[in-house]
């Protein structure tokens, strides 16, 4: 799952609710994240 430039990882995970689906269906969700110093627009 990739979140947009202005959303936080936690906000995206809560809004997408993929963690709930993953728990029900037995799979993992990966949310890649980089430090804000890696990109000035936080993308």
Buried (B, 14 or more C-beta within 10 A) or exposed (E): EEBEEEEEEEEBBEEBEBBEEEEEEEEEEEBEEEEEEEEEEBE
